[in-house]
């Protein structure tokens, strides 16, 4: 595993050569999914896209491999809760999202790639019932009960980027106070 910043051909998706994969990738970028150099790159990954979901509270990551495509819904990377709550299998969401944006052949290809050859850790993820739940982290589900609307509210205060900003500001104030003595 590595970071996209060290694998520009992967995070830019230029390693994807299959025509159906390219059309799926293109349809997703037209819907606002973006490439990011800050994504984790897994063994065999050829491309990846990310989308801020629920006003950025969550993110959907889509990874393209030579033998599969896997999408996951996660708590935003900018949140401390990102490291606490489970990732959800979002493959069904992606299939429904692009269903009318790609050819029938590409859709069949996508359905096969999101259901066959999945790794054990991908198969172990809870499946996001996207038609019934907008956000499984706050809905009344076993996972949602652990993450209520209160957590979503706290996330606005406890995002790691905000905490870093507060720490930097406090250090500057401390330096200024020490310098003023």
N, C-alpha and C positions, 0 to 999 in steps of 0.2 A: 504494500500500500504506500502511496506517496501523495503529493499535492499536485494539483493541476498546474501550478506555477512552474513546476519542473517538467511538465509534460504538455507543452503547448499544442501538439497535434491531437492530443486526447481531449483537453478541455475545449478546444475549438471545433472538435468533431470532424476534423479533416481526415481522420483515419477510417471514417465510415465510408465504405465503398458500395455496399449493397443498395440498389435503387429503391427498394421498399423502405429500408432504414432511412435513406436520405429524404424520401418524401414525408415520412413520419416526423423526422427531425425538423424539416422545413415547416410543416404544419404547426408544430409546437412553438417554434420561434415566432411564427406569425400570430400566435395566440399570446405572446408575451413572455414565453420561457426564454431564459438567457443562459449563455455560457458563462462560467465563472472559473477563474484560475484558482480560487480558494477551496474548491471541492476536493474531497479525498478521491484519489484515483485507485481503483482496485485492479487486481491482476486480471488482465484480459480486457479491460475496459477500453472502448474505442471512442466514446463521446459521453457527454453529460450535460444536462440542462437543469436549471433551478427556477422556481417561480414562488414569489412571496404570496401566500394564501391567507385569507382572513385578515386583511390589512397588515400583513407581515407578522402576525402572531405565529403562524405556521409557515412551513416551506414544503414544497413538493420537489423532490429530486428525481430525475429520470436518468438512469445509466444505461448506455448501449454497450452490449458485449457482442462478440462474434456469434454466440449461440443463444442469446436471450436479451430481453429488455426488462428492466426492473425499475418500478417507480415506488417511492416511499413518501409518506407524509410524516413530518417531524415537527417538533416544537422548534421555533426559530433558533438559528445558530447564535443570534445576539442575546439569547436569554440564558440565564443560569439553569433554567428548567430543561434546557436542551439535553443536559447530561443526566436527567432524572427520569424522564418519561419515555415510554417505548416508541419505537418507530412503527408505523402502520404500512402494510402493503397497499399501495394505491394503484395497482395495475388496472383494476376495473374502472377506476375513475378516468385514467388516461385513455383507455379504449373508448369509453363513452364520449370523452371530450373531443376526440379526433374522428369519430365514426363518420361524420358527414363532411370531413375535410380532406379525406384521402380516398384513393380508389378502393374498390371492393377487394382486389387482390392484395393491396397493402394492408387493408383491415384484417383480412384472413391471416396474413403474415404476422401482424401485430398480435393478434389473439394467440397464435401459436407461440410466438416469442415471449409472451407474458405469462404463459402457463406451462411451458415445457422447459426442461433443463435448469430450473431454478435451484440455487444452492440451498443447503440445509438451513442456514440462517435466514435466507429470504422466505423459505417455506414456514419457518417458525414465527414469523411476524404476524400479529393479529391483522385480519383483513378489515380495511376501512369500508364500512357500509355507507358509501358516499351518497347514495340515494335517500337514506334515512337520517344521516348525521352530517351536519355541516362541519362540525368540529368534534371529533371523538375525545378530545381532551377536556371539553367542557360539557358535553352531552351527558345524559343520565345513562351511562354505560359503566361496566366495571372499571374501565380505564378513566372514563370521564369523572367518576366519583372521586378519584384520586386527584383530579385537577379541575377544580371548580372555577366559576367566574371570578372568585377571589384570587385564584392563582393568576388568571389573565390580568387582573388589575394590578397585582403585585409585580407582574412581569414588567409593566410599564415603569415601575420604580426600580426594579432590581436587574435590569438588563446589564450584562457585563460591560457593554460599551459605556453606559451611564456610570457604572461603578468606577471604571478606569478614569473617566472624566473627573469624577469627584476626587479620586486619589491624586490625580495630577494637580487639580486645583488646590487641594489641601497642602500638597508639597510646595507649591509656589507660594502660598500664603505663609507657610512655615519659613521658607527661605527669605521671604520679604521681611518677616518679623525678626528673624535672626540678623539679617543685614541692617535693619533699622536700629538695632541695639547699639 
